[in-house]
Amino acid sequence: MRSRSAVHVALVGAAVLLLLFEVGLDLSVRDLVEVGSSSLLVAVIGTAASLTIGTATAAVLTPGAPI
């Protein structure tokens, strides 16, 4: 297995930040308030599901690593 270079990690980090910035430009608090509590519920469930799936995947793929 190849290790990731510092340049690769930096480029991936920059891409993620750019993606989050782009999403943030299209999101307004007014729109979230209009949608109401359903947007909060979706955000909480989506975040919890992502963390759970990511942790479970890490545990399966790297059984000896600390989580």
KAZIQUI-V255724 format. One record per pair of residues at least 24 apart in sequence whose C-alpha atoms are under 10 Angstrom apart, sorted by the first residue. I is the first residue (numbers start at 1). J is the second residue. D is the distance in whole Angstrom. If there is no record, write none. Layout:
BEGIN
I|J|D / I|J|D
END
This chain:
BEGIN
none
END
